[in-house]
Amino acid sequence: MGETGLSVPGCMGTMYFGVGYCIKNISPRIDHPNFWTMPYNPTGLPILKFAGNDDTISNSLDICEADCDTDADCRPGLVCFHPDKRGQHVPGCWGDVSDQLFDHCIDPAALEPTKADSSSAGPVAYKGRPDLEVFQLKFYWEPGYFWKMTFFPTPWCFNCVEDKCFDGEKVQIYKCMASATRWRFRKDNPADDKVQLQVDGTNVCLQSTRGQQTILKTCNATEQRQKYTAGQGDFQGDRFELVTKDRGCLSMHHEPKEYELILKQDCNRTRQFDTSYLVKAVRF
């Protein structure tokens, strides 16, 4: 039994205060803050796991397993990766570092820059604040906003439908505390005022259609429907809009409602209902 609005482990929907729920007894040893609501891994990479932290793990931890102290705790050929902060990406693995800051065994090749990273050609990662290079895309809220008949804030984020971040899939509204989808900005040119919104760990970007719909498509630096400006905002500031080539703002139909699809709306309408602005977030 928990607080109203919290996620129910392994279930869709949220808790109602004072009500108990029967859930499947799933091991919580996966070291990922969104494990309970992350049944799908869009990258195919090994998932972060906690295997132990005593003397019995010496030379036995496999790739993406924790908690190592030195390279000697890992299987031959792997190294011990020491994260700096919660939410940090672990190279070559699926998942982010939790509050415990476990150290994971990884393939040292994942630490080496790829040819694409070292080349000056092609899209580059957006260079904003370093801790927000990979982020959850959250709707901006401030005191006075009246969403769904309440002044109480609920953090709402962009999330791949059913966590299926594939070409052809769609994006929906989801409670940020249960959202598994992380994003990053890409640019053709670092000086460009337009960005592509890419699902982190994949090669798919959010693309608007000629109608209201949005869809995930393979990232294409020449596709103008994948390019967005900040509108009345700033990608490096506190808040921004995602404005399409034909001057629409990415939002939902009216006010935040769980599972509602992200649509291209008239910016005057989204500003009227206080649903026009977004922020990059790493925790709540």
C-alpha positions in Angstrom: 0.0 0.0 0.0 1.5 3.3 -1.0 0.9 6.9 -2.0 -1.7 7.9 -4.6 -0.1 8.4 -8.0 2.9 6.1 -7.5 3.5 3.3 -10.1 2.4 -0.2 -9.2 5.4 -2.6 -9.9 4.9 -4.6 -13.0 1.5 -3.0 -13.7 0.0 -0.3 -15.8 -1.6 2.6 -14.0 -0.9 4.0 -10.5 -1.7 3.4 -6.9 -4.6 4.7 -4.9 -3.8 5.5 -1.3 -4.5 2.7 1.2 -5.2 0.1 -1.5 -3.0 -3.1 -1.8 -2.2 -4.8 -5.1 -1.2 -8.3 -5.9 1.8 -8.3 -8.1 4.1 -10.9 -9.7 7.2 -11.7 -7.5 9.8 -10.3 -9.8 13.4 -10.1 -8.5 14.3 -6.5 -7.9 18.0 -7.2 -8.4 18.1 -5.3 -11.8 20.0 -2.1 -11.1 17.8 0.3 -12.9 15.6 3.0 -11.5 12.8 2.2 -13.9 13.1 -1.6 -13.9 9.6 -2.3 -12.6 8.0 -0.5 -15.6 10.6 -1.4 -18.2 9.6 -4.8 -19.6 11.1 -3.9 -23.0 14.7 -3.2 -23.9 14.9 -1.4 -27.3 18.7 -1.5 -27.6 19.4 -5.2 -27.3 22.3 -4.4 -24.9 22.8 -6.4 -21.7 20.7 -5.0 -18.8 22.4 -3.7 -15.7 22.3 -6.3 -12.9 23.4 -6.5 -9.3 25.1 -9.8 -8.6 26.8 -9.3 -5.3 29.5 -7.3 -3.5 31.3 -9.8 -1.3 34.5 -11.8 -1.7 32.7 -14.6 -3.7 32.4 -12.4 -6.8 36.1 -12.2 -7.5 36.8 -12.8 -11.2 33.2 -13.9 -11.7 31.1 -10.8 -12.6 29.9 -10.9 -16.2 29.3 -7.9 -18.5 27.0 -5.2 -17.0 27.0 -6.9 -13.6 27.7 -5.2 -10.3 29.2 -4.6 -7.8 32.9 -4.7 -8.7 35.7 -2.9 -6.9 38.5 -3.5 -9.3 39.0 -5.2 -12.7 39.9 -8.4 -10.9 36.3 -8.8 -9.9 35.3 -9.1 -13.5 35.6 -11.9 -15.9 38.7 -11.9 -18.1 38.6 -9.2 -20.8 36.2 -6.9 -18.8 37.0 -3.8 -16.7 35.3 -2.2 -13.7 33.4 1.0 -14.6 33.0 3.5 -11.7 30.1 5.9 -12.3 30.2 9.5 -11.0 26.5 10.1 -10.3 23.0 8.6 -10.3 21.4 8.4 -13.7 24.8 8.1 -15.5 24.8 5.9 -18.6 26.9 2.7 -18.3 28.8 2.2 -21.6 27.7 -0.9 -23.5 24.8 -1.6 -21.2 21.0 -0.8 -21.0 20.1 1.2 -18.0 21.3 4.0 -15.8 23.2 4.0 -12.6 20.9 4.0 -9.5 21.3 5.8 -6.1 23.7 3.1 -4.8 26.3 4.1 -7.5 27.1 0.4 -8.1 30.2 -0.3 -10.2 29.6 -2.5 -13.2 31.9 -4.7 -15.3 31.9 -3.6 -19.0 33.6 -4.3 -22.3 36.5 -1.8 -22.5 35.7 -1.4 -26.2 32.6 0.5 -25.1 34.8 3.2 -23.7 36.5 3.9 -27.0 35.1 6.6 -29.3 33.6 5.2 -32.5 34.6 6.4 -35.9 31.3 8.3 -36.1 32.1 10.0 -32.8 35.5 11.2 -34.0 34.3 12.3 -37.4 33.3 15.9 -38.0 30.7 14.8 -40.6 27.1 13.9 -39.8 24.9 14.7 -36.8 26.5 15.4 -33.5 25.1 15.2 -30.0 23.6 18.5 -28.7 26.2 20.2 -26.4 24.2 21.6 -23.5 24.8 21.1 -19.9 26.8 17.8 -19.6 24.5 16.2 -17.1 21.5 16.8 -19.4 23.0 15.4 -22.6 20.7 12.4 -22.1 17.4 13.3 -20.5 13.7 12.6 -19.9 11.6 15.0 -21.9 9.2 16.5 -19.3 6.3 19.0 -19.6 7.2 22.2 -17.8 5.0 23.1 -14.8 4.9 26.2 -12.6 2.6 27.2 -9.7 -0.7 28.4 -11.0 -1.1 25.8 -13.8 -4.5 24.1 -13.5 -4.3 20.7 -15.2 -7.2 18.2 -15.1 -9.0 20.2 -12.4 -6.1 20.3 -10.0 -3.3 22.7 -9.1 -1.2 19.8 -7.9 1.8 19.0 -10.2 2.2 15.6 -11.8 5.5 15.2 -13.8 4.5 14.1 -17.3 7.1 12.9 -19.8 7.4 11.7 -23.5 7.6 7.9 -23.6 7.6 5.4 -26.4 4.3 3.5 -26.5 4.8 0.3 -24.5 8.5 1.2 -24.4 8.7 0.1 -28.1 11.1 2.6 -29.5 11.0 1.3 -33.1 10.7 2.8 -36.5 6.9 3.3 -37.1 6.0 3.4 -33.4 4.4 6.4 -31.6 5.1 8.5 -28.5 2.7 9.0 -25.6 2.3 10.9 -22.3 3.6 8.9 -19.3 4.3 9.7 -15.6 7.9 10.6 -15.5 8.6 8.4 -12.5 7.7 5.4 -14.6 9.0 6.6 -18.0 11.8 4.4 -19.4 12.4 6.5 -22.5 15.5 8.8 -22.5 16.2 11.3 -25.3 19.1 13.3 -26.7 19.3 16.2 -29.2 21.2 15.9 -32.4 22.3 18.6 -34.8 23.7 18.7 -38.4 25.7 21.7 -37.4 26.5 22.7 -33.8 25.6 26.3 -34.7 22.2 25.3 -36.1 19.1 26.5 -34.2 17.2 23.3 -35.1 17.5 19.9 -33.3 16.5 16.3 -34.0 14.9 14.5 -31.0 16.5 11.0 -30.9 15.6 8.2 -28.6 18.9 7.5 -26.7 20.4 4.1 -27.5 18.6 3.8 -30.8 18.7 5.3 -34.3 15.1 6.6 -34.3 14.0 10.2 -34.1 10.6 11.8 -33.5 9.1 13.0 -36.8 5.9 15.1 -37.4 3.5 14.2 -40.2 1.5 16.4 -42.5 -1.4 16.0 -40.2 -1.4 16.1 -36.4 0.3 12.8 -35.8 3.9 12.2 -34.8 5.9 9.0 -35.3 9.3 7.5 -34.7 11.4 7.1 -37.8 15.0 6.3 -38.6 17.0 9.4 -37.9 17.7 11.3 -41.2 19.6 14.6 -41.1 17.9 15.8 -44.3 14.3 15.2 -43.2 12.9 18.6 -42.2 10.0 17.0 -40.4 12.5 15.7 -37.8 13.8 19.2 -37.2 12.5 21.4 -34.4 13.2 24.9 -33.1 12.8 26.1 -29.5 9.9 28.5 -30.3 9.3 30.7 -27.3 12.2 29.3 -25.3 15.8 28.2 -25.5 17.2 24.7 -25.7 19.9 25.7 -23.3 17.6 27.5 -20.9 15.0 26.5 -18.4 12.2 25.7 -20.9 11.5 25.4 -24.6 8.9 24.5 -27.2 9.3 21.9 -29.9 8.1 23.8 -33.0 7.8 22.0 -36.3 8.7 23.3 -39.8 5.0 24.2 -40.3 4.8 26.1 -37.0 3.1 23.5 -34.9 4.0 22.7 -31.2 4.4 19.2 -30.0 2.1 18.5 -27.1 -1.1 16.5 -26.3 -4.7 17.1 -27.2 -5.6 19.4 -24.3 -4.1 18.8 -20.9 -1.9 16.0 -19.7 -3.6 12.6 -19.5 -1.8 9.4 -19.2 -1.3 7.3 -22.4 -2.4 10.2 -24.6 -0.4 10.4 -27.8 2.0 13.3 -28.6 0.5 15.4 -31.4 1.3 18.5 -33.4 -1.0 21.3 -32.2 -1.5 25.0 -32.9 1.0 26.8 -30.7 -1.6 29.4 -29.6 -3.7 26.6 -28.2 -0.9 24.9 -26.3 0.2 28.2 -24.8 -3.4 28.9 -23.8 -3.7 25.6 -21.9 -0.1 25.8 -20.4 1.0 22.7 -22.2 3.4 24.3 -24.7 6.7 24.2 -22.8 9.1 21.3 -22.1 12.2 20.8 -20.1 15.1 18.4 -20.0 15.1 16.4 -16.8 17.2 13.7 -15.2 15.4 13.0 -11.9 12.2 13.9 -10.0 
